[in-house]
Amino acid sequence: MRKQKLQKNIVEQWRTTLTPEEKLKKYLESIPAQVSASMAFEGEHVSLKMLKEYLKTLKNTGQAHATRGT
């Protein structure tokens, strides 16, 4: 019961203290680990390093598009 209350407090702090940009950044950073774990569960090995590099490429591409206004 105490663990659930602690987790609830952590989530509430996260919701109230982070800016929307920080929340998005943290969410995007968590995706490679989630995908890797999901694929491992299905019996398909996916390199966490490869997923992180792919996300970094997507971020850089997105930033390039944002600066050009496309």
C-alpha positions as CSV (number, residue, x, y, z in Angstrom):
1,M,0.0,0.0,0.0
2,R,2.8,2.4,0.9
3,K,4.6,1.7,-2.4
4,Q,1.4,2.6,-4.3
5,K,1.1,5.9,-2.4
6,L,4.8,6.7,-3.1
7,Q,4.3,5.9,-6.8
8,K,1.2,8.1,-6.9
9,N,3.1,11.0,-5.3
10,I,6.0,10.6,-7.9
11,V,3.5,10.7,-10.8
12,E,1.8,13.7,-9.3
13,Q,5.1,15.5,-9.0
14,W,6.0,14.6,-12.5
15,R,2.7,16.0,-13.8
16,T,3.0,19.3,-12.0
17,T,6.7,20.1,-12.1
18,L,7.8,19.3,-15.6
19,T,7.1,21.6,-18.6
20,P,5.2,20.1,-21.5
21,E,8.5,20.1,-23.5
22,E,10.3,18.2,-20.7
23,K,7.4,15.7,-20.5
24,L,7.6,15.1,-24.2
25,K,11.3,14.7,-24.1
26,K,11.2,12.1,-21.3
27,Y,8.3,10.2,-23.0
28,L,10.3,10.0,-26.3
29,E,13.4,8.9,-24.4
30,S,11.5,6.0,-22.9
31,I,10.2,4.7,-26.2
32,P,13.3,2.7,-27.2
33,A,13.3,0.7,-23.9
34,Q,9.6,0.1,-24.2
35,V,9.9,-1.2,-27.8
36,S,12.9,-3.3,-26.9
37,A,11.2,-4.9,-24.0
38,S,8.0,-5.5,-26.1
39,M,10.0,-7.1,-28.9
40,A,11.9,-9.3,-26.5
41,F,8.6,-10.5,-25.0
42,E,7.5,-11.5,-28.5
43,G,10.8,-13.4,-29.0
44,E,12.3,-10.8,-31.4
45,H,15.6,-9.3,-30.2
46,V,16.0,-5.6,-31.0
47,S,19.1,-3.7,-30.0
48,L,18.3,-1.0,-27.5
49,K,21.3,0.9,-28.8
50,M,20.0,0.8,-32.4
51,L,16.6,2.0,-31.2
52,K,18.1,5.0,-29.3
53,E,20.2,5.9,-32.4
54,Y,17.1,5.7,-34.6
55,L,15.2,8.0,-32.2
56,K,18.1,10.4,-32.2
57,T,18.0,10.5,-36.0
58,L,14.2,11.1,-35.9
59,K,14.7,14.0,-33.5
60,N,17.4,15.6,-35.6
61,T,15.3,15.2,-38.7
62,G,12.3,16.8,-36.9
63,Q,14.4,19.7,-35.7
64,A,15.6,20.3,-39.2
65,H,12.0,20.4,-40.5
66,A,11.0,22.7,-37.6
67,T,13.7,25.2,-38.3
68,R,12.8,25.3,-42.0
69,G,9.1,25.6,-41.2
70,T,8.0,22.4,-42.9
